[in-house]
Amino acid sequence: MRTSSIRTGDIVYCNKRGRTFHAKVHKFNADGTIYVVPIERNISYRHVEASEIADHWARSTTTRRGAPAAKTQPTLELPLALEACTRGGVYD
């Protein structure tokens, strides 16, 4: 598999020596080795080569913190809110 589209934080499906497992990409080495953190238990492999990657899922670049709010909540006008508090309710 070509590693040009794989970034840190992506999920990869690896086949290393016949053992298949999912892993999260941790970092890249200059010689083409990809350091991973296995998601599944009982896997001790911490690095894979490009030929050992069977599938790849890219991490979404949009985060909730950075995304603008889809809809803004309507706010009460200050005089209306103060009047509701002093009278005991809106429907009085």
Secondary structure, DSSP 8 states (H G I E B T S, - for coil): ---TT--TT-EEEEEETTEEEEEEEEEE-TTS-EEEEESSTT----EE-GGGEEEEE---S--TTTS--SS------HHHHHHHHHHTSTT-
